[in-house]
Each structure stands twice: as C-alpha cells, then as structure tokens.
Amino acid sequence: MEGSGGAYARAIEEAVKEFRAATPAVVQTAAGVTFTPRGVSQEVGGVPAGAFRFPFMDREVEVGYPDGFVSLDREPAVVAVTIVVLHYLTRSVGPLDLSDPVRFQGLPGAGAYTSAFRSHAEVPLLQRFGEDGEAYVQALSALGARPLAGVGVDPEVVWEVPFLPHLPLGARLGLAEDAMPADCVIMFPRRSGFAYHVEDLAVAGEIFSARLLEVADMAAAKENEQGRELSILVTVFDPVEADMVVSKLRSAGIEGIVQPEALSVVYGLTMEGHARHHVLVRTEDLVEARGALDLSGSPE
C-alpha cells in the first residue's frame, strides 16, 4: 500500500511537471478546452496563470495553471482522474473520433492490461446491464452519450460517450438472445493508442464504467426511494463481487443496488482490494436479504 501510494505521488508529480511545461494557448486548441487567465505567473516566465475548464461526461473539470490542481464539480478530484486529466491536457493531439473504433485489446501495448481491463471495466457493465438494456440506455443518456448509428434508444448499437472534449469513448451492449450470451464492450478511437499511454486509456475506461454504474445506481435508488429507506447489507472490495451479491439477491426476489465509494475510482486497476462497494437494500428487506446471503450480525 505504501509503495503504491508513493508510485501515485510520483506519477502526479511527473504529470504536473509536464503540465507546467505546456503553453496554455496550445493546450486550449489541442485539447478543446477553455483557458481563463488570472494574472501573470512568475513560475513559468511570465505566462498568464489561470484555469482550464471543460466537461467530463456529465460533470465539469477545472484545472489550475500552473499548479495542476484538478477539481471535479468544485471538489478535489481523485488520483486517477487527476492523472488522466493532466495527461489529456498535455498530450492531446486534437479531435479524435469513433469512425474506426477499437476494443482495448487492440490498442498498442494493451496486452499486460487486457485481463484487468476486462474484469474491472467491462464485466461490471455486463453484469449490471446484461438483462436491463433500458437502464443502460438511461444511464448513457444521463452522461450525454448518443448512438452513432440507428435511431431511437437501441442499446445494441455503439454509443459515443463524451468522456473528454477530444477523447470520446464508445460503448456497446449486446443483449442475450437465444444461445448467444450478453456482452458489453468499451471502445476507443484507434488513434488514441498513439496519442496517450495505454495505461491512461485503461483507467479512462474504468472511470467511465464506474461513473455509468454510479449514475444507474443513483437512478435506481431514486426510484426505490419513494418513502423507503435504504440500508447497507454488506460491503465488499471488488465490483464484480458486489454485482454477484446483487444478482443473488435478485434471484431471491430482493432488489439491491451497488454504491461505490469514490476510492473505487481512485485506485481501480492498480490497487485492487482497497475500494469499497456497498450493497444497499430496502431497510424492510434487510433481514430477508441477510438470510438470502446467509449473513448474520452487522453488515459491517
């Protein structure tokens, strides 16, 4: 844990160093972001200090220049978002598109990350939405995504997600049909593999996946609220395990939702085992849910 924390500190330090060396006017054009000057910074030879602002799916990012401090909806961004955003600003090569999308394993150098990406980014979406195309489409729409082909709200076409201004991601859900199992894939612009480090793209895909699940769970919680209180049934440290718990509950006729903590987006692929995911059920179903999972005592 301590070593990994040090690695993250070094990664942020290097990302900020690279960011400080960038020219705001160049970044603004290449990354498709807005720069607002706030005066003159002595640190960078008289270059105007200020802030970059831009959308990040359904949220808004602000990045201070030259300090590199990243905030998300006016709150400090988690480590993964900070690194991905700073690298995006300094390495962007202009608009990319999904005219020739590629799955993660098709990106240069993806081999070492493919298995982790599949289990941490794509499988949770498959388990959550494989039999619920409507919730999938609603969550995508809430992120500002749009279908690239077809009409209406077909979950089985490629949806373009406005991940960052010049870096869209693609998502496609294949619903189960006859002997064909469901599947869910995340796609990238083919050129993104030559502009950004593959690890940044892996984390980008996981951040998108976590946000899509979070939006879907918030919508489900809002629907279930209707005067009904929710309680934590169990807390686990793996999103796949959390989804398995929800599936087991549903087979017992009990509705459950997963509420990930922000830490699940902080460490994602590289610090498995430190991200908590709460499984919530209606308080009135708590005893029955514990029985379905063969739990006893406190959910904590």
Buried (B, 14 or more C-beta within 10 A) or exposed (E): EEEEEEEBEEBBEEBBEBBBEBEBEEBBEBBBBEBEEEEEBEEBEEBBBBBBBBBBBBEEBBBBBBBBBBBBEEEEBBBBBBBBBBBBBBBBBEBBBBEEBBBBEEBEEBEEBBEBBBBBBBBBBBBBBBBBBEBBBBBBBBBEBEBBEEEEBEBBBBBBBBBBBBBBBBBBBBBEEEEEEBBBBBBBBBBBBEBBBBBBBBBBBBBBBBBBBBBBBBBBBEEBEEEEEBBBBBBBBBBBBBBBBBBBBEEEEBBBBBBBEBBBBBBBBBBBEBBBBBBBBBEEBBEBBBEBBEBEEEBE
